[in-house]
Amino acid sequence: MKHSYHILVEIILIFLLVILFFQYRQIRKERNALRASKQGLDFELKLRSDSMAEMEGKHTYLNNLSDSLFNDSDIRYFKQRGLNNPERDLLNSLYQQHDLIPEQGVLGGNMRIWHATLLGRNWALAYFEDGHIAGNMLLKYTVNEGDVQWEVIDSSTNGQ
């Protein structure tokens, strides 16, 4: 009888060890998936932060300037209106216009413009998000003596 209890205890212990082994494998798999996800998020954050430069205490955001539909005539036009580097000056001005975003951040998020495309002399398209809600805005802009004025023409949120 004593011998059968020992065998039963050994079987239970082996069964528990098998369960622990499979639990350990599952936890390791989930941990590796979380690490991969974190690395992806870290990479995305680096890309976004690399698109920002600090200039005289102000955050200055820089797009790929090829994201604008400017030609040489547009550049001359805006230089005559007081912009030294029209594409960069217009984009940097737009990225500072958080008050134009038609949505409020949720769950502690802050709405920011993350990407913009200049559509020639009068228009721009901007993508905004807070990490929870995202959307796009169509804007009209004017430049007078180096001062850029922005106006939202239309906007929409994605998935809301």
Backbone as CSV, one residue per row, in Angstrom:
resi,resn,N_x,N_y,N_z,CA_x,CA_y,CA_z,C_x,C_y,C_z
1,MET,0.814,-1.191,0.000,0.000,0.000,0.000,0.860,1.259,0.000
2,LYS,1.913,1.201,0.865,2.821,2.338,0.911,3.479,2.563,-0.436
3,HIS,3.804,1.487,-1.083,4.456,1.566,-2.379,3.523,2.220,-3.422
4,SER,2.246,1.916,-3.389,1.307,2.512,-4.340,1.123,4.008,-4.095
5,TYR,1.199,4.455,-2.823,1.144,5.893,-2.542,2.364,6.601,-3.110
6,HIS,3.516,6.011,-2.986,4.739,6.602,-3.541,4.641,6.716,-5.060
7,ILE,4.115,5.687,-5.678,3.950,5.716,-7.132,2.941,6.801,-7.512
8,LEU,1.845,6.897,-6.787,0.836,7.927,-7.049,1.426,9.328,-6.869
9,VAL,2.192,9.536,-5.807,2.837,10.825,-5.556,3.822,11.146,-6.681
10,GLU,4.584,10.165,-7.128,5.536,10.376,-8.219,4.812,10.736,-9.511
11,ILE,3.709,10.070,-9.793,2.925,10.380,-10.999,2.387,11.809,-10.923
12,ILE,1.875,12.177,-9.764,1.360,13.556,-9.582,2.488,14.568,-9.749
13,LEU,3.649,14.298,-9.173,4.787,15.198,-9.310,5.235,15.318,-10.763
14,ILE,5.288,14.199,-11.472,5.666,14.243,-12.892,4.631,15.046,-13.673
15,PHE,3.350,14.816,-13.395,2.286,15.563,-14.054,2.425,17.058,-13.789
16,LEU,2.700,17.440,-12.542,2.888,18.862,-12.202,4.111,19.438,-12.900
17,LEU,5.171,18.663,-12.988,6.369,19.135,-13.697,6.084,19.357,-15.180
18,VAL,5.323,18.485,-15.795,4.949,18.651,-17.208,4.122,19.920,-17.376
19,ILE,3.161,20.125,-16.475,2.339,21.339,-16.530,3.217,22.578,-16.363
20,LEU,4.120,22.560,-15.397,5.025,23.699,-15.182,5.904,23.948,-16.406
21,PHE,6.378,22.869,-17.031,7.210,23.012,-18.221,6.445,23.731,-19.339
22,PHE,5.204,23.292,-19.593,4.420,23.924,-20.652,4.036,25.362,-20.288
23,GLN,3.776,25.638,-19.029,3.499,27.009,-18.595,4.729,27.895,-18.799
24,TYR,5.895,27.347,-18.459,7.145,28.090,-18.649,7.353,28.414,-20.126
25,ARG,7.119,27.438,-21.015,7.265,27.679,-22.450,6.296,28.759,-22.929
26,GLN,5.057,28.720,-22.436,4.056,29.723,-22.833,4.462,31.111,-22.347
27,ILE,4.927,31.199,-21.122,5.361,32.493,-20.575,6.550,33.021,-21.370
28,ARG,7.508,32.153,-21.696,8.659,32.579,-22.505,8.232,33.081,-23.870
29,LYS,7.288,32.380,-24.495,6.778,32.779,-25.809,6.112,34.157,-25.726
30,GLU,5.272,34.375,-24.707,4.601,35.667,-24.539,5.605,36.775,-24.236
31,ARG,6.626,36.475,-23.407,7.652,37.465,-23.100,8.409,37.876,-24.360
32,ASN,8.748,36.909,-25.207,9.440,37.222,-26.458,8.558,38.050,-27.390
33,ALA,7.264,37.742,-27.426,6.339,38.525,-28.245,6.250,39.956,-27.719
34,LEU,6.212,40.127,-26.400,6.179,41.477,-25.821,7.461,42.235,-26.123
35,ARG,8.603,41.548,-26.045,9.878,42.205,-26.393,9.884,42.669,-27.837
36,ALA,9.406,41.810,-28.743,9.361,42.183,-30.161,8.432,43.373,-30.366
37,SER,7.296,43.366,-29.691,6.362,44.486,-29.789,6.993,45.762,-29.248
38,LYS,7.676,45.661,-28.114,8.351,46.819,-27.525,9.420,47.356,-28.466
39,GLN,10.169,46.463,-29.104,11.195,46.913,-30.035,10.561,47.650,-31.208
40,GLY,9.417,47.143,-31.690,8.710,47.827,-32.770,8.246,49.205,-32.345
41,LEU,7.694,49.301,-31.128,7.244,50.601,-30.622,8.417,51.543,-30.389
42,ASP,9.532,51.003,-29.871,10.723,51.825,-29.676,11.224,52.364,-31.014
43,PHE,11.190,51.519,-32.042,11.638,51.944,-33.368,10.726,53.040,-33.912
44,GLU,9.394,52.863,-33.758,8.453,53.879,-34.225,8.660,55.194,-33.482
45,LEU,8.866,55.112,-32.160,9.107,56.313,-31.374,10.388,56.998,-31.816
46,LYS,11.430,56.223,-32.100,12.688,56.800,-32.574,12.480,57.503,-33.904
47,LEU,11.715,56.867,-34.815,11.449,57.507,-36.105,10.736,58.834,-35.915
48,ARG,9.744,58.832,-35.013,8.998,60.071,-34.784,9.869,61.128,-34.110
49,SER,10.671,60.720,-33.140,11.493,61.704,-32.448,12.628,62.191,-33.342
50,ASP,13.097,61.329,-34.253,14.126,61.769,-35.191,13.583,62.810,-36.160
51,SER,12.255,62.838,-36.340,11.676,63.813,-37.249,11.514,65.173,-36.578
52,MET,11.913,65.252,-35.306,11.854,66.520,-34.587,13.272,66.984,-34.285
53,ALA,13.485,68.252,-34.339,14.780,68.814,-33.957,14.514,69.968,-33.003
54,GLU,15.415,70.168,-32.078,15.251,71.264,-31.130,15.961,72.482,-31.699
55,MET,15.263,73.588,-31.766,15.840,74.790,-32.343,15.464,75.976,-31.463
56,GLU,16.444,76.566,-30.819,16.243,77.744,-29.979,15.145,77.513,-28.936
57,GLY,15.142,76.350,-28.295,14.184,76.083,-27.236,12.802,75.699,-27.717
58,LYS,12.563,75.748,-29.015,11.263,75.367,-29.558,11.435,74.052,-30.300
59,HIS,10.402,73.233,-30.259,10.446,72.021,-31.059,10.155,72.402,-32.498
60,THR,10.997,71.962,-33.380,10.825,72.197,-34.795,10.683,70.844,-35.462
61,TYR,9.602,70.625,-36.152,9.330,69.345,-36.762,9.708,69.414,-38.232
62,LEU,10.311,68.358,-38.704,10.761,68.344,-40.088,10.177,67.140,-40.809
63,ASN,9.547,67.364,-41.930,9.070,66.311,-42.819,10.170,65.996,-43.810
64,ASN,9.925,64.990,-44.613,10.696,64.884,-45.838,10.175,65.999,-46.718
65,LEU,11.037,66.875,-47.150,10.552,68.011,-47.922,10.043,67.581,-49.285
66,SER,10.325,66.360,-49.672,9.760,65.848,-50.914,8.265,65.577,-50.762
67,ASP,7.740,65.699,-49.523,6.320,65.486,-49.280,5.485,66.716,-49.642
68,SER,6.075,67.693,-50.259,5.295,68.854,-50.667,5.189,68.884,-52.182
69,LEU,4.161,69.557,-52.634,3.955,69.696,-54.072,4.348,71.106,-54.507
70,PHE,5.523,71.515,-54.092,6.051,72.829,-54.434,6.899,72.724,-55.692
71,ASN,6.940,73.826,-56.427,7.896,73.930,-57.511,8.716,75.196,-57.289
72,ASP,9.649,75.471,-58.152,10.526,76.635,-57.979,9.742,77.940,-57.941
73,SER,8.683,78.020,-58.711,7.860,79.231,-58.724,7.216,79.466,-57.354
74,ASP,6.741,78.391,-56.712,6.133,78.510,-55.381,7.172,78.957,-54.360
75,ILE,8.360,78.428,-54.454,9.423,78.798,-53.514,9.753,80.283,-53.659
76,ARG,9.887,80.760,-54.889,10.148,82.199,-55.103,8.988,83.043,-54.563
77,TYR,7.764,82.598,-54.805,6.566,83.298,-54.341,6.604,83.509,-52.826
78,PHE,6.917,82.447,-52.072,6.918,82.554,-50.618,8.155,83.276,-50.094
79,LYS,9.260,83.208,-50.795,10.434,83.979,-50.375,10.140,85.469,-50.490
80,GLN,9.380,85.852,-51.515,8.980,87.260,-51.653,8.036,87.687,-50.531
81,ARG,7.383,86.748,-49.893,6.460,87.039,-48.795,7.095,86.831,-47.427
82,GLY,8.424,86.695,-47.398,9.142,86.730,-46.128,9.578,85.397,-45.540
83,LEU,9.433,84.295,-46.256,9.886,83.009,-45.734,11.266,82.692,-46.306
84,ASN,12.213,82.378,-45.432,13.579,82.073,-45.878,13.654,80.700,-46.544
85,ASN,13.056,79.722,-45.939,13.016,78.361,-46.473,11.542,77.959,-46.479
86,PRO,10.815,78.291,-47.539,9.354,78.184,-47.512,8.793,76.837,-47.078
87,GLU,9.269,75.743,-47.648,8.708,74.438,-47.284,8.915,74.143,-45.805
88,ARG,10.126,74.303,-45.344,10.436,74.021,-43.930,9.699,74.994,-43.015
89,ASP,9.689,76.271,-43.351,9.010,77.264,-42.503,7.509,76.987,-42.405
90,LEU,6.887,76.634,-43.530,5.455,76.341,-43.514,5.152,75.089,-42.687
91,LEU,5.924,74.035,-42.898,5.690,72.801,-42.135,5.930,73.022,-40.644
92,ASN,7.005,73.704,-40.300,7.283,73.957,-38.883,6.181,74.803,-38.256
93,SER,5.668,75.759,-38.994,4.559,76.565,-38.495,3.328,75.692,-38.258
94,LEU,3.033,74.821,-39.210,1.856,73.964,-39.076,1.976,73.033,-37.879
95,TYR,3.155,72.450,-37.658,3.319,71.509,-36.549,3.150,72.185,-35.182
96,GLN,3.193,73.483,-35.133,2.982,74.200,-33.874,1.509,74.554,-33.637
97,GLN,0.645,74.260,-34.588,-0.758,74.684,-34.539,-1.665,73.639,-33.899
98,HIS,-1.352,73.198,-32.680,-2.151,72.167,-32.011,-3.587,72.621,-31.765
99,ASP,-3.799,73.919,-31.632,-5.142,74.417,-31.364,-6.078,74.265,-32.566
100,LEU,-5.527,74.001,-33.758,-6.365,73.801,-34.939,-6.959,72.390,-35.009
101,ILE,-6.410,71.474,-34.246,-6.877,70.089,-34.299,-8.288,70.036,-33.726
102,PRO,-9.258,69.514,-34.497,-10.665,69.576,-34.085,-11.075,68.562,-33.028
103,GLU,-10.186,67.709,-32.585,-10.493,66.686,-31.587,-9.663,66.930,-30.340
104,GLN,-10.200,66.518,-29.199,-9.468,66.559,-27.939,-8.835,65.198,-27.710
105,GLY,-7.666,65.190,-27.079,-7.029,63.929,-26.724,-7.848,63.179,-25.690
106,VAL,-7.742,61.855,-25.711,-8.462,61.028,-24.739,-7.473,60.162,-23.981
107,LEU,-7.896,59.695,-22.831,-7.104,58.786,-21.988,-5.699,59.317,-21.735
108,GLY,-5.594,60.616,-21.525,-4.302,61.229,-21.218,-3.461,61.560,-22.431
109,GLY,-3.955,61.283,-23.621,-3.190,61.570,-24.839,-3.273,63.038,-25.211
110,ASN,-2.246,63.521,-25.886,-2.213,64.892,-26.391,-2.238,64.857,-27.911
111,MET,-3.209,65.553,-28.475,-3.297,65.615,-29.932,-2.102,66.377,-30.484
112,ARG,-1.493,65.797,-31.521,-0.367,66.424,-32.202,-0.502,66.160,-33.689
113,ILE,0.035,67.051,-34.471,0.145,66.824,-35.903,1.446,66.064,-36.113
114,TRP,1.343,64.875,-36.739,2.511,64.013,-36.901,3.081,64.046,-38.306
115,HIS,2.259,64.382,-39.271,2.749,64.393,-40.646,1.913,65.381,-41.443
116,ALA,2.541,66.063,-42.359,1.816,67.017,-43.187,2.407,67.034,-44.588
117,THR,1.549,67.371,-45.540,1.962,67.510,-46.928,1.452,68.850,-47.421
118,LEU,2.346,69.627,-47.982,1.957,70.907,-48.572,1.460,70.642,-49.980
119,LEU,0.291,71.177,-50.286,-0.332,70.958,-51.594,-0.264,72.242,-52.413
120,GLY,0.938,72.711,-52.666,1.102,73.933,-53.449,1.027,75.184,-52.588
121,ARG,0.598,76.281,-53.204,0.647,77.597,-52.558,-0.420,77.860,-51.510
122,ASN,-1.493,77.092,-51.491,-2.622,77.456,-50.631,-3.088,76.387,-49.657
123,TRP,-2.740,75.140,-49.867,-3.364,74.061,-49.140,-2.337,73.144,-48.489
124,ALA,-2.791,72.462,-47.445,-1.970,71.441,-46.788,-2.896,70.356,-46.264
125,LEU,-2.365,69.147,-46.189,-3.072,68.023,-45.612,-2.262,67.560,-44.419
126,ALA,-2.910,67.426,-43.256,-2.187,67.071,-42.032,-2.831,65.865,-41.365
127,TYR,-1.985,64.970,-40.859,-2.419,63.807,-40.093,-2.174,64.113,-38.617
128,PHE,-3.190,63.880,-37.780,-3.051,64.129,-36.341,-3.486,62.900,-35.560
129,GLU,-2.965,62.770,-34.342,-3.385,61.691,-33.447,-2.891,61.955,-32.041
130,ASP,-3.492,61.209,-31.105,-3.052,61.255,-29.709,-2.655,59.870,-29.214
131,GLY,-2.586,58.907,-30.113,-2.295,57.538,-29.735,-3.559,56.713,-29.590
132,HIS,-4.712,57.377,-29.566,-5.989,56.681,-29.439,-6.920,57.041,-30.589
133,ILE,-6.983,58.318,-30.893,-7.833,58.831,-31.967,-6.917,59.462,-33.002
134,ALA,-7.221,59.226,-34.279,-6.413,59.791,-35.360,-7.341,60.400,-36.395
135,GLY,-6.791,61.300,-37.191,-7.589,61.901,-38.245,-6.740,62.716,-39.196
136,ASN,-7.423,63.352,-40.134,-6.771,64.187,-41.131,-7.491,65.518,-41.208
137,MET,-6.735,66.548,-41.570,-7.304,67.883,-41.761,-6.851,68.421,-43.107
138,LEU,-7.739,69.093,-43.782,-7.395,69.865,-44.963,-7.346,71.317,-44.511
139,LEU,-6.221,71.976,-44.751,-6.035,73.344,-44.283,-5.732,74.285,-45.435
140,LYS,-6.109,75.531,-45.243,-5.748,76.603,-46.160,-4.774,77.497,-45.408
141,TYR,-3.769,78.008,-46.116,-2.829,78.897,-45.444,-2.514,80.095,-46.330
142,THR,-2.166,81.181,-45.650,-1.721,82.391,-46.332,-0.462,82.881,-45.633
143,VAL,0.378,83.567,-46.389,1.622,84.097,-45.844,1.679,85.578,-46.176
144,ASN,1.960,86.373,-45.142,2.091,87.810,-45.330,3.245,88.299,-44.466
145,GLU,4.276,88.810,-45.087,5.460,89.327,-44.391,6.024,88.306,-43.393
146,GLY,6.134,87.056,-43.828,6.717,86.008,-43.001,5.773,85.404,-41.987
147,ASP,4.566,85.951,-41.865,3.584,85.440,-40.910,2.645,84.472,-41.630
148,VAL,2.529,83.256,-41.094,1.690,82.223,-41.707,0.388,82.119,-40.918
149,GLN,-0.715,82.182,-41.617,-2.038,82.028,-41.019,-2.657,80.734,-41.533
150,TRP,-3.212,79.920,-40.613,-3.786,78.625,-40.965,-5.280,78.620,-40.696
151,GLU,-6.029,77.922,-41.564,-7.472,77.778,-41.393,-7.857,76.347,-41.770
152,VAL,-8.622,75.681,-40.886,-9.086,74.319,-41.170,-10.275,74.414,-42.109
153,ILE,-10.176,73.739,-43.248,-11.270,73.703,-44.214,-12.193,72.521,-43.919
154,ASP,-11.600,71.360,-43.642,-12.386,70.167,-43.345,-11.502,69.200,-42.559
155,SER,-12.152,68.288,-41.835,-11.400,67.286,-41.071,-12.260,66.048,-40.897
156,SER,-11.591,64.951,-40.601,-12.297,63.711,-40.284,-11.425,62.889,-39.362
157,THR,-12.076,62.066,-38.543,-11.319,61.173,-37.664,-11.450,59.751,-38.211
158,ASN,-10.427,58.974,-37.963,-10.398,57.591,-38.446,-10.949,56.674,-37.372
159,GLY,-11.899,55.867,-37.738,-12.422,54.860,-36.826,-13.345,55.387,-35.745
160,GLN,-13.825,56.591,-35.870,-14.728,57.142,-34.852,-16.082,57.424,-35.443
